[in-house]
Amino acid sequence: MSMTRKPSGKLRRADDIAAYLLLAPFLLFLLAFIVYPVIQNLYYSFTNYNLGRAPSWIGLRNYTRLMGDEVFQQAVLNTVIFAVFSVAGLLLVSLCAAIALNRATRWARAVRAVTLYPYAMSMIAVSMVWLLLLDPTNGYINKLLTLLHLPRRMWLFDTSLALGCLIAISVWKDSGYCMLVLLAGMQAIDTALYDAARVDGANAFGQMRHVTLPGLKPVLLFVSVNSCIAAFKTFEQVQTMTGGDPLYSTTTIVHQIYQRGFGEYKMGYAASMSVVLLIMLLIVTALNFRAYGMEE
């Protein structure tokens, strides 16, 4: 009978040192570009730091000011609305598209490739294209409405439509990527589970409810968390398409951080906004894990 010999203490120490050396670049990167900036930003949020002037401690004054800042409160509301509807729309569109394309046909493969094109484009490029389409005077969408004898819309200049337009554009851009992620998750589900469901008399809806959705739970969690984080950080399309207007109806938290930090040079006040955003993201991420039953 062969006996396995345990490594000696020197060998174990050598292995530990090698492991630490391999991890060192990542840990240094983590400390330099994530941990340190977060701690520094947290410190600045308790100061009156402006560009060109050394920070001085003011305690909770920035956070007290946030509670009375109506523009920031509107930005928080807009961000939450944007996140809720864009993520819900993204999951719905992506899941329906993945179910429809979950078959090995030639047209299905072609559609999968085409749906990735918007995601491959930068948000600024997408925003410029949609600015032309939504132009109230010469935009193609209003021209189409005229051909259909429907009233023209101001779109991005209407407080009741502007945020909805940004949400729709976000869903259109990212749904292709999310669809492919969900499709990959579907194809990883064991086909024997579908066979067992059919034997038990489950129809297509029953198979989706009892096999597809439970099997997609980790993938749905991944898509939900990443989509929520991206939605809460939305900035490029707001800055490019509306600048936060009309009447702050499209301004978001990140847009306000940019305006206060790089427009008014109030870096301490902007830092307090980013701390609030970080707390919101942590809460939303925890809620996603809880909703999918994956707290552990």
C-alpha positions in Angstrom: 0.0 0.0 0.0 1.5 3.3 -1.1 1.9 6.0 1.6 1.5 9.7 0.8 4.1 11.8 2.5 3.1 15.2 3.8 5.2 18.1 2.6 7.8 19.3 5.1 7.5 22.6 6.9 10.1 24.2 4.6 8.1 23.1 1.5 4.9 24.5 2.9 6.5 27.8 3.7 8.0 28.0 0.2 4.5 27.3 -1.3 3.0 30.0 0.9 5.6 32.5 -0.1 5.1 31.7 -3.8 1.3 32.1 -3.4 1.8 35.5 -1.7 4.1 36.6 -4.4 1.6 35.7 -7.1 -1.2 37.5 -5.2 0.9 40.6 -4.4 0.3 42.4 -7.7 -3.4 42.0 -7.4 -3.4 43.1 -3.8 -1.3 46.1 -4.5 -3.6 47.1 -7.4 -6.6 46.6 -5.1 -5.1 48.8 -2.4 -3.9 51.5 -4.7 -6.9 51.9 -7.0 -9.9 50.7 -4.9 -9.3 50.7 -1.1 -7.2 53.9 -0.9 -9.5 56.0 -3.2 -12.6 54.9 -1.2 -11.0 55.8 2.1 -9.7 59.1 0.7 -13.1 59.9 -0.7 -14.8 59.1 2.6 -12.4 61.5 4.3 -13.0 64.3 1.8 -16.8 63.9 2.3 -16.3 65.3 5.9 -14.3 68.3 4.6 -14.9 71.5 2.6 -12.3 70.4 0.0 -12.3 72.6 -3.1 -9.8 72.4 -6.0 -7.0 74.8 -5.2 -7.7 74.9 -1.5 -6.6 72.4 1.2 -9.4 70.4 2.8 -10.5 71.3 6.4 -12.7 69.2 8.6 -16.4 70.2 8.8 -18.0 67.0 10.1 -21.4 66.1 8.8 -22.1 69.5 7.2 -22.0 68.1 3.7 -24.5 65.3 4.6 -26.8 67.8 6.3 -26.7 69.9 3.2 -27.6 66.9 1.1 -30.8 66.4 3.1 -31.9 69.9 2.0 -30.6 69.8 -1.5 -33.7 69.5 -3.7 -31.7 69.0 -6.9 -29.8 66.1 -5.3 -33.1 64.6 -4.0 -34.5 64.8 -7.6 -31.3 63.1 -8.8 -31.8 60.3 -6.3 -35.4 59.9 -7.4 -34.5 59.9 -11.1 -31.7 57.4 -10.5 -34.0 55.0 -8.7 -36.7 55.3 -11.3 -34.1 54.8 -14.1 -32.6 51.7 -12.3 -36.0 50.1 -11.5 -37.4 50.4 -15.0 -34.2 49.9 -17.0 -33.3 46.7 -15.1 -36.9 45.4 -15.2 -37.1 46.1 -18.9 -33.7 44.7 -19.6 -34.5 41.4 -17.8 -37.9 41.1 -19.5 -36.6 41.8 -23.0 -33.4 39.7 -22.6 -35.2 36.7 -21.1 -37.9 36.7 -23.8 -35.3 37.0 -26.5 -33.2 34.3 -25.0 -36.2 31.9 -24.9 -37.1 32.7 -28.5 -33.5 32.2 -29.7 -32.7 29.1 -27.7 -32.6 26.9 -30.8 -29.9 26.0 -33.3 -31.3 27.6 -36.4 -29.5 29.8 -38.9 -31.7 32.8 -38.4 -31.3 32.5 -34.6 -27.5 32.6 -34.9 -27.7 35.6 -37.1 -30.1 37.5 -34.8 -27.7 36.8 -31.8 -24.8 38.4 -33.7 -26.9 41.4 -34.7 -28.2 42.1 -31.2 -24.6 42.5 -30.0 -23.9 45.5 -32.2 -25.5 48.1 -30.0 -23.7 46.8 -26.9 -20.3 46.9 -28.8 -20.8 50.7 -29.4 -19.9 53.3 -26.9 -22.7 55.0 -25.0 -21.6 58.4 -26.4 -21.9 57.1 -30.0 -25.3 55.6 -29.2 -26.4 58.8 -27.6 -25.4 60.9 -30.7 -27.3 58.5 -33.0 -30.5 58.8 -30.8 -30.1 62.5 -30.6 -30.5 62.6 -34.4 -33.5 60.2 -34.3 -35.3 62.1 -31.5 -34.7 65.6 -32.8 -38.0 67.4 -32.5 -37.6 69.2 -35.9 -35.7 66.9 -38.2 -35.7 63.6 -36.3 -36.7 60.5 -38.1 -39.1 59.3 -35.4 -41.1 62.5 -35.6 -41.1 62.2 -39.4 -42.5 58.7 -39.0 -45.2 60.0 -36.7 -46.1 62.6 -39.2 -46.5 60.0 -41.9 -48.8 58.1 -39.6 -50.8 61.3 -38.9 -49.8 61.3 -35.3 -48.7 64.3 -33.3 -45.1 65.1 -33.0 -43.3 64.9 -29.7 -40.6 67.0 -28.1 -39.1 63.8 -26.6 -35.9 64.9 -24.8 -37.4 68.4 -24.2 -40.5 67.1 -22.5 -40.2 66.5 -18.7 -42.7 63.6 -18.9 -40.9 61.8 -21.7 -37.1 62.6 -21.4 -36.3 60.1 -18.7 -38.4 57.4 -20.3 -36.4 57.9 -23.6 -33.1 57.4 -21.7 -34.5 54.2 -20.1 -35.6 52.9 -23.5 -32.2 53.6 -25.1 -30.4 51.9 -22.2 -32.5 48.8 -22.6 -32.0 48.8 -26.4 -28.3 49.1 -26.0 -27.6 46.4 -23.3 -30.3 43.8 -24.0 -28.2 42.0 -26.6 -25.4 41.3 -24.1 -27.8 40.2 -21.3 -29.7 38.0 -23.8 -26.5 36.2 -24.7 -25.6 35.7 -21.0 -29.0 34.3 -20.3 -28.9 32.1 -23.4 -25.6 30.6 -22.3 -27.2 29.9 -18.9 -30.2 28.2 -20.6 -28.0 26.0 -22.7 -26.1 24.9 -19.6 -29.2 23.5 -18.0 -29.3 19.7 -18.2 -31.8 18.5 -20.9 -32.8 15.6 -18.7 -34.6 18.0 -16.4 -36.8 19.1 -19.3 -37.5 15.4 -20.2 -38.5 14.7 -16.6 -40.8 17.8 -16.6 -42.5 16.6 -19.8 -43.0 13.1 -18.4 -44.7 14.8 -15.4 -47.0 16.6 -17.8 -45.5 20.1 -17.7 -46.3 22.3 -20.7 -43.9 24.9 -22.1 -44.9 27.4 -19.4 -44.5 24.8 -16.6 -41.0 23.9 -17.9 -40.0 27.5 -17.9 -41.3 28.0 -14.4 -40.0 24.8 -12.8 -36.8 24.2 -14.8 -35.6 27.2 -16.8 -36.0 29.9 -14.2 -34.6 27.9 -11.2 -31.7 26.9 -13.4 -31.1 30.5 -14.4 -31.1 31.8 -10.8 -27.3 32.4 -10.6 -27.2 33.9 -14.1 -30.2 36.2 -13.3 -28.4 37.3 -10.2 -25.3 38.2 -12.2 -27.3 40.1 -14.8 -29.4 41.9 -12.1 -26.5 43.0 -10.0 -24.4 44.2 -12.9 -27.4 46.0 -14.5 -28.3 47.7 -11.2 -24.7 48.9 -10.7 -24.6 50.2 -14.3 -28.0 51.9 -14.0 -27.0 53.7 -10.7 -23.8 54.9 -12.4 -25.4 56.1 -15.6 -23.8 59.3 -16.8 -22.7 59.4 -20.4 -26.1 59.5 -22.0 -27.4 62.0 -19.5 -24.5 64.4 -20.1 -24.5 63.9 -23.9 -28.3 63.9 -24.6 -29.9 66.1 -22.0 -27.4 67.6 -19.6 -29.8 66.8 -16.8 -32.6 68.9 -18.3 -35.4 69.7 -18.8 -35.8 71.1 -15.3 -33.5 68.4 -13.8 -35.9 65.7 -14.9 -33.1 63.5 -16.2 -30.2 64.4 -13.8 -28.8 61.5 -11.9 -26.5 61.1 -8.9 -23.4 60.6 -10.9 -24.3 63.6 -13.1 -24.7 65.7 -9.9 -21.3 64.4 -8.7 -19.8 65.6 -11.9 -21.6 69.0 -11.9 -20.6 69.7 -8.3 -17.1 68.3 -8.4 -15.9 69.4 -11.8 -18.4 72.2 -12.6 -18.4 74.0 -9.2 -15.2 72.5 -7.9 -16.9 71.5 -4.6 -15.0 68.2 -4.3 -15.9 67.7 -0.6 -19.6 68.0 -1.4 -19.3 65.8 -4.4 -17.5 63.2 -2.3 -20.4 63.1 0.1 -22.7 62.4 -2.9 -20.5 59.5 -4.0 -20.6 58.0 -0.4 -24.4 58.1 -0.6 -24.2 56.4 -4.0 -21.9 53.7 -2.6 -24.3 53.0 0.3 -27.2 52.7 -2.1 -25.3 50.3 -4.3 -24.4 48.1 -1.4 -28.1 48.0 -0.3 -29.3 47.2 -3.8 -26.7 44.5 -4.2 -27.7 42.9 -0.9 -31.4 43.1 -1.9 -30.6 41.3 -5.1 -28.8 38.5 -3.3 -31.8 38.2 -0.9 -34.3 38.3 -3.7 -32.6 35.4 -5.5 -32.3 33.4 -2.2 -28.5 33.5 -2.3 -27.6 35.4 0.9 -24.9 32.8 1.7 
